[in-house]
Amino acid sequence: MHRFVRILLPTCLALSVTQCYRVGPPGGGRDTYSGGSSQASPSGGKISMSRLYREVNLKMDLVPRGTHGRKVLRPMKPRFITIHSTQNYSADAWKHSQALKNGALRSPKTRYGNRIGYLIWHFTVDDRVAIQHMPTSEQGEHADFHGPGNRLSIGIEMCEHRGSSRSATIERTAKLTAILMKKQGIPLRNVVPHYHWPRFGKHPPNKNCPHFLMDNGRPGKKWRWFLGRVNSYYQKL
Ligand SMILES: [Zn+2]
């Protein structure tokens, strides 16, 4: 357990940690920003919601109601979707799900910090699967403490463990985001990186997350490319 906690704690979401740890480029995680290299969908025409769901390979593995990150249930009508990356090079989506269910992802509860003492978000995506950890009608703890990022947004974490395909993870995330936009009536302009939400009391307040979709630590060309991938799926639905 202790080893597991140690492995999983230094994630992007460990908001108590001043800086995400850096281990250099993940092995096998090729950066492909040109787009289209791993599309499973036809480039033109419509795609059904059920087909997109199948391609996302969405699994439900909810943290039990009333425990750990769902200890306090706070209703939410989501208006944004916040994209993160784990900065954890050891854990895939299932390992993150297990850690959330075990209560292994803690964060100090402070006046301006984490509200419940645990981290939690809605979905974790890797190159094989997307896993849901909590209903989208509940607030998570993944973005900006008491701020609107936590109160109003669905949190999606992208895995980046060694040996995984980053391009496959990004495409799956783009598909899941398009599905959520459609289901929740969320416009593309409200699909934002974690960077978008300043964190009170943190320096810098705007986090370089998801770091591999930021340019010089902030949204730029790579982020616009990602939004283009999301929009391409959304327009086909
Ligand atoms: Zn983040």
Residues whose N, C-alpha, C, O or C-beta is under 5 A from the ligand:
A	BS01	ZN	C12 H84 S85 H142 H194 C209
